[in-house]
Amino acid sequence: MDRPDLPLNALRVFEVIMRQGSFTKAAAELRVTQAAVSHQIARLEDSLGVTLFLRSPQGVIPTDEGRLLFPVLEHGFDAIARVLDRLDRRRDIEILSIGVNTTFALGWLMPRLDAFHAAHPEIDLRISTHNNRVEILREGLDMAIRFGIGGWTNHEMIPLLEAPLAPLCAAAMAARLRDPADLQHMPLLRSYRSAEWPGWFGAAQTPCPPIKGAIFDSSLALAELAAAGAGVALLPVVMFDRHISQGQLVQPFATTVFAGRYYLAWRSDRVSTKAMNNFSRWIVAQCRQNQAPTV
């Protein structure tokens, strides 16, 4: 639809007069003289070819044409104001792109995101998940949360949570486990980190049986298999608190083995932004609160 030379100033003046009920009050809101208000209305009436107000001793009375025009303008100006308000707020919003280990994302970070957004509405957090294989620069990320023992070349790192592992399995399988040696007769699910089960059996002072079967690169996949009764998985316990509290998984033995920790990492040549600094401080504080049950 053609919109040639819309008299926006005059339409705005008309909308204010309708809300305020008088030329005098409209002039006060707009911070102009009453003569300027009258001039704009005269210009608008001339442009539209209709009379918008009738003058009377009681003040101005809108005509039928005026009453027809007002709700359209009121809705339009309100919609414009809402969009402009959003755009104004977004000037101060900074996008932060973070790659997050999938287990950490689902088991720890996601339940706390509402708290983060409430504390930092100025940060537009963009999360992509990974199975611990992430290249910050190539993937266009600002930071990453990953699991391991640290020491990644050309990266700055902040340790977040330790991650001792323990056997987890379905309740029916746990009922048959009285001693770590009983695991020698159970299917043991294995991850791509081949040293984990030998490390745990060493901590339990029990000979490690041959570990066979498929290799998985996701703790979440191992947890689902264990919950389904397919075997016993060696997992970071605190990341599966929900599964344990709901009875989907059981920890039959208290023995744990250290296999690494979760780190917040970013490239050494990356200049830290305000959003990066705020996120770092927030997640470190949250992890300290959560440190009692170590991960």
C-alpha positions in Angstrom: 0.0 0.0 0.0 1.3 3.5 -0.9 2.0 5.8 2.0 3.0 9.1 0.4 3.9 11.9 2.8 2.3 10.6 6.0 1.9 13.5 8.3 3.4 11.7 11.3 3.9 14.7 13.5 0.3 15.8 13.0 -1.0 12.3 13.6 1.0 12.1 16.8 -0.5 15.5 18.0 -4.0 14.2 17.2 -3.3 11.0 19.2 -2.2 13.0 22.3 -5.2 15.3 22.1 -7.5 12.3 22.1 -5.8 10.9 25.1 -5.6 14.1 27.0 -9.0 15.5 26.1 -7.8 19.0 25.3 -5.4 21.0 23.2 -3.9 22.7 26.3 -3.0 19.4 28.0 -1.7 18.0 24.7 0.6 21.0 24.3 1.9 20.4 27.8 2.7 16.8 27.1 4.4 17.5 23.8 6.2 20.6 25.2 5.0 22.9 22.5 2.6 25.9 22.4 -1.1 25.5 22.0 -0.9 27.4 18.8 1.5 24.8 17.4 -0.9 22.0 18.4 -3.8 23.9 16.6 -1.6 24.3 13.5 -0.8 20.6 13.3 -4.5 19.6 13.6 -5.5 22.2 11.0 -2.8 20.7 8.7 -4.0 17.2 9.3 -7.7 18.1 8.7 -6.7 19.8 5.5 -4.6 16.7 4.4 -7.4 14.3 5.1 -10.3 16.5 4.0 -12.3 15.9 7.1 -13.0 17.6 10.4 -11.5 15.8 13.4 -12.7 18.0 16.3 -15.7 20.3 17.0 -15.0 23.3 19.3 -17.5 23.9 22.0 -17.6 25.8 25.4 -17.0 22.5 27.1 -13.8 21.9 25.0 -13.0 19.9 21.9 -15.3 17.1 20.8 -14.0 14.4 18.4 -16.1 13.9 15.3 -17.0 10.4 14.0 -14.0 10.6 11.8 -11.8 11.4 14.8 -13.2 8.5 16.8 -12.5 6.2 13.8 -8.9 7.3 13.5 -7.9 7.3 17.1 -7.9 3.5 18.0 -5.8 2.8 14.9 -3.2 5.5 15.8 -3.2 4.4 19.5 -2.5 0.8 18.6 0.1 1.8 16.0 2.0 4.2 18.3 1.9 1.6 21.2 3.4 -1.0 18.8 6.1 1.3 17.6 7.0 2.2 21.2 7.3 -1.4 22.2 9.6 -2.2 19.4 11.7 0.9 20.0 12.0 0.0 23.6 13.2 -3.5 22.7 15.8 -2.1 20.3 17.0 0.4 22.9 17.5 -2.4 25.4 19.3 -4.6 22.9 22.0 -1.9 22.4 23.4 -3.1 25.7 23.0 -6.8 25.0 26.2 -8.8 24.2 26.1 -12.2 22.6 28.2 -14.9 24.2 28.7 -18.2 22.4 29.8 -21.1 24.5 30.4 -24.7 23.6 29.4 -27.0 26.5 30.2 -30.6 27.1 26.8 -32.3 26.7 26.8 -34.1 30.0 27.7 -30.9 31.8 25.0 -29.0 29.8 22.2 -31.3 30.7 23.3 -32.5 34.1 24.5 -29.2 35.6 24.1 -26.0 33.5 20.6 -26.2 32.1 18.8 -26.2 35.5 20.7 -23.0 36.4 20.2 -21.0 33.2 17.1 -19.2 34.5 19.2 -18.0 37.4 21.9 -16.8 35.0 19.5 -14.9 32.8 18.0 -13.3 35.8 21.4 -12.2 37.0 22.7 -11.1 33.6 19.8 -10.0 31.3 22.4 -8.1 29.3 24.0 -11.3 28.0 22.4 -13.2 25.1 23.8 -16.7 25.8 24.2 -19.0 22.8 25.0 -22.7 23.7 26.2 -25.4 21.5 26.9 -28.9 22.9 29.7 -31.2 22.2 31.1 -34.6 23.3 34.3 -33.1 24.6 35.7 -32.5 21.1 35.5 -28.8 20.4 37.6 -26.2 18.5 36.8 -22.8 19.9 38.3 -20.8 17.0 37.0 -22.9 14.1 33.5 -23.2 15.6 33.2 -19.4 16.2 32.9 -19.8 20.0 33.9 -17.3 22.7 34.5 -20.0 25.4 34.0 -23.7 26.0 33.3 -26.0 28.9 35.1 -29.3 28.5 36.2 -32.3 30.6 39.7 -33.5 31.1 42.9 -32.8 33.0 43.6 -29.4 31.4 46.8 -28.4 29.7 45.2 -27.5 26.3 47.7 -25.7 24.2 47.0 -21.9 23.6 44.1 -21.9 26.0 43.4 -20.1 29.3 41.5 -22.3 31.7 39.5 -22.0 34.9 38.8 -25.3 36.8 35.1 -25.6 37.6 34.2 -29.0 39.1 36.2 -32.1 39.9 34.7 -35.2 38.3 35.3 -38.5 40.2 33.7 -41.4 38.6 31.7 -44.2 40.2 29.8 -47.3 38.9 26.1 -46.6 38.2 23.5 -49.1 37.1 19.8 -50.1 37.2 18.4 -51.0 40.6 17.8 -54.7 39.6 21.5 -55.0 38.7 22.7 -53.2 41.8 20.8 -55.7 44.0 23.2 -58.4 42.8 26.3 -56.4 43.7 27.6 -56.9 47.2 31.4 -56.5 46.6 33.4 -54.8 43.8 34.6 -58.2 42.7 30.9 -58.9 41.7 31.4 -56.5 38.8 33.7 -59.0 37.2 30.6 -61.0 36.3 28.6 -58.0 35.0 28.6 -56.3 31.6 30.8 -53.2 32.0 30.0 -50.4 29.6 33.0 -48.5 28.4 33.8 -45.1 27.1 36.6 -44.0 24.7 38.8 -43.3 27.8 40.1 -46.8 28.2 41.9 -46.2 31.5 38.8 -45.4 33.5 37.7 -48.9 34.5 41.2 -50.1 35.3 41.6 -47.0 37.4 38.4 -47.6 39.3 39.2 -51.3 40.0 42.6 -50.1 41.2 41.0 -47.7 43.6 38.7 -50.5 44.8 41.7 -52.8 45.2 40.1 -55.4 43.0 41.5 -57.1 39.8 40.0 -55.5 36.7 38.4 -58.0 34.3 38.8 -57.7 30.5 36.6 -54.8 29.3 34.9 -55.7 26.0 32.0 -54.4 23.9 31.1 -51.2 22.1 32.9 -48.0 22.9 30.8 -44.8 23.5 31.8 -41.2 23.4 28.9 -39.9 25.5 28.3 -40.3 29.2 24.6 -39.7 28.5 24.4 -42.7 26.2 26.2 -44.8 28.8 23.7 -43.6 31.5 20.7 -44.5 29.3 22.1 -47.9 28.6 22.8 -48.5 32.3 19.3 -47.3 33.3 17.9 -49.8 30.8 19.8 -52.7 32.5 22.4 -53.2 29.7 25.3 -53.0 32.1 27.2 -51.0 34.6 28.6 -47.6 33.5 31.4 -45.5 35.1 30.0 -42.0 35.3 30.5 -38.6 37.1 27.9 -39.1 39.8 26.8 -35.5 40.4 25.9 -35.1 36.7 23.3 -37.8 37.2 21.7 -36.7 40.5 18.3 -36.5 38.8 18.6 -40.1 37.5 19.6 -41.3 41.0 17.0 -39.4 42.9 14.3 -40.8 40.5 15.6 -44.3 41.0 16.7 -44.8 37.4 20.3 -45.3 38.4 21.9 -46.6 41.6 25.4 -46.2 42.9 26.2 -49.6 44.4 29.7 -48.7 45.7 31.1 -45.5 47.3 34.6 -45.9 45.7 35.3 -43.2 43.1 38.2 -42.6 40.8 39.5 -39.2 39.6 39.4 -38.9 35.8 39.5 -35.2 35.3 37.5 -32.1 35.9 35.3 -29.7 34.0 37.0 -26.5 32.9 35.9 -23.2 31.4 38.4 -22.5 28.6 39.1 -19.8 26.0 41.9 -19.1 23.6 44.9 -17.3 25.0 44.8 -14.8 22.1 41.2 -13.9 22.7 40.6 -10.5 24.3 38.1 -11.1 27.2 34.8 -9.2 26.8 32.5 -8.0 29.6 30.2 -10.9 28.9 33.0 -13.4 29.1 34.1 -12.0 32.4 30.6 -11.9 33.9 29.9 -15.5 32.8 33.2 -16.6 34.2 32.5 -15.1 37.6 29.0 -16.4 37.7 29.8 -20.0 36.8 32.8 -20.1 39.2 30.6 -18.9 42.1 27.9 -21.4 41.2 30.4 -24.3 41.1 31.8 -23.4 44.5 28.3 -23.6 45.9 27.9 -27.1 44.3 31.4 -28.3 45.4 30.1 -30.3 48.4 29.0 -33.2 46.2 32.0 -33.2 43.9 31.7 -34.0 40.3 
